Amino acid sequence: MGISGFEPTFLVGFEAIRQAHGSHLATLAGRQLTGFAVVRFAEDGDWFADCPVVLDFDGIQVEVCHWKFDELSIGWDTIDTTADIAGWEWSALTPQWSHRDERLEPFVGQELREVALLEWRPAGHDLATGTVAVEFAFAGDRLRIANGLDENRMELGGAQPGYVRHGLGR
């Protein structure tokens, strides 16, 4: 993708993700969201949902990226959102880091209350069964970065009933 520092390690399934990142995610509780970055195209401002969503909690940067139908990479302090995204000379579109997003902006300055992993387990099996979303609970609302079936999807508010919530204690 040409993103400086981005070397994803994609994991599949709740247990693999919890084992690799659960305790680190739990330590974010009590911290303030101080910034974020997403990739948008310079030409039209559209969000490029294939790229990681980067959240900064008082200097700890968590980088969430879904890929394929069930893979999730969570990175820590590796992506340089001040560096240009390289290797897109062949494309008519120019991806660039943006610190503007109407879904994320209301959370900046808020204290994170809890982090949870949400496992998609609907009543009937579907293509997304078993995918894992990362949920960040703030005082007034919740933000989930979920698998949009081969890209990231940001969801606000209460989770759909098909999710099984796994809270991550400190």
C-alpha positions in Angstrom: 0.0 0.0 0.0 3.0 2.3 0.2 2.3 3.2 3.9 5.5 4.0 5.8 6.0 1.5 8.7 2.9 -0.6 7.8 3.8 -4.2 8.0 0.6 -6.0 8.9 0.3 -9.3 10.7 -3.1 -10.6 9.8 -4.8 -12.9 12.3 -8.0 -14.9 12.0 -10.5 -15.6 14.8 -11.3 -14.2 18.2 -8.9 -16.3 20.2 -5.8 -15.6 18.1 -6.5 -11.8 18.2 -7.3 -11.8 21.9 -4.1 -13.7 22.7 -1.9 -11.4 20.5 -3.5 -8.1 21.4 -6.0 -8.4 24.2 -3.9 -7.3 27.1 -2.3 -4.4 25.1 -5.7 -3.2 24.0 -7.0 -3.3 27.6 -4.2 -0.9 28.7 -5.7 1.8 26.5 -8.7 2.2 28.9 -8.4 5.4 30.9 -6.4 7.2 28.1 -7.7 10.0 26.0 -8.1 9.8 22.3 -5.8 12.6 21.2 -5.8 12.1 17.4 -6.4 9.8 14.5 -5.6 9.4 10.9 -7.3 7.7 7.9 -6.4 7.6 4.3 -8.4 9.6 1.8 -8.0 10.3 -1.9 -6.8 13.9 -2.6 -8.9 14.1 -5.7 -12.4 13.6 -4.1 -11.8 13.2 -0.4 -13.3 9.7 -0.3 -12.1 7.4 2.5 -9.9 4.6 1.3 -11.3 1.9 3.6 -8.6 -0.7 2.6 -6.0 1.2 4.6 -5.5 1.1 8.4 -7.4 3.3 10.8 -4.9 4.8 13.2 -6.0 6.0 16.6 -3.7 7.8 19.0 -4.4 7.4 22.8 -2.0 9.8 24.6 1.0 8.8 22.5 0.1 5.1 22.1 -0.9 4.5 18.5 -3.1 1.6 17.6 -3.5 0.7 13.9 -6.5 -1.4 12.9 -6.8 -3.0 9.5 -9.3 -5.6 8.2 -8.5 -7.6 5.1 -10.1 -10.4 3.1 -13.3 -11.8 4.7 -11.9 -12.7 8.1 -8.4 -11.3 8.7 -7.5 -8.5 11.1 -4.2 -6.8 11.8 -3.6 -4.7 14.9 -0.3 -2.7 14.9 1.3 -0.6 17.6 3.3 2.6 16.9 4.6 1.5 13.6 2.9 3.7 11.0 4.2 7.2 10.2 1.1 9.3 9.3 3.3 12.3 8.5 5.0 10.4 5.6 3.7 10.5 2.0 2.0 7.3 0.8 4.3 6.1 -2.0 4.0 3.8 -5.0 0.7 5.1 -6.5 2.2 6.8 -9.6 0.3 4.3 -11.8 -3.1 5.4 -10.3 -5.3 8.3 -11.2 -6.0 8.7 -7.5 -3.6 10.0 -4.8 -4.0 8.5 -1.3 -2.9 10.7 1.5 -3.3 10.8 5.3 -6.1 12.8 6.7 -6.9 13.9 10.2 -10.5 14.7 9.4 -13.4 12.3 9.7 -16.9 13.2 10.9 -17.2 9.8 12.6 -14.0 10.0 14.6 -13.8 13.8 15.4 -16.4 13.7 18.2 -14.3 11.2 20.1 -11.1 13.3 20.2 -10.5 14.5 23.7 -12.7 11.8 25.3 -11.5 9.3 27.7 -11.6 5.7 26.6 -13.7 3.7 29.1 -13.2 0.1 27.7 -12.0 -1.9 24.7 -13.8 -5.0 23.6 -13.4 -7.5 20.8 -16.7 -8.3 19.1 -17.2 -11.6 17.3 -19.8 -11.8 14.6 -22.0 -14.8 15.4 -25.5 -14.2 13.9 -28.4 -16.7 14.4 -27.9 -17.9 10.9 -24.5 -18.5 9.3 -23.4 -15.9 6.8 -20.2 -15.0 5.0 -19.0 -12.7 7.9 -19.5 -15.3 10.6 -16.4 -15.3 12.9 -15.1 -11.9 11.9 -13.8 -9.8 14.7 -14.4 -6.0 15.3 -12.5 -3.8 17.7 -14.9 -1.7 19.9 -13.8 1.4 21.7 -16.3 2.6 24.4 -16.2 6.2 25.4 -18.5 8.0 27.9 -21.1 9.0 25.3 -20.8 6.5 22.5 -19.1 3.5 21.0 -16.9 3.2 18.0 -16.3 -0.1 16.2 -13.8 -0.8 13.5 -15.3 -3.9 11.8 -14.7 -6.1 8.8 -16.6 -4.6 5.8 -15.7 -7.8 3.9 -12.3 -7.0 2.6 -12.0 -3.5 4.1 -12.6 -1.6 7.2 -16.0 -0.3 8.3 -16.6 2.2 11.1 -19.7 1.8 13.1 -21.1 4.0 15.9 -23.5 3.3 18.7 -24.8 0.0 20.0 -23.6 -3.2 18.2 -25.9 -5.3 16.1 -27.4 -8.3 18.0 -25.3 -10.8 15.9 -22.1 -9.7 17.8 -20.8 -11.6 20.8 -19.0 -9.1 23.0 -15.7 -10.0 24.7 -14.7 -7.3 27.1 -11.0 -6.8 27.8 -10.3 -6.1 31.4 -7.2 -4.3 32.6 
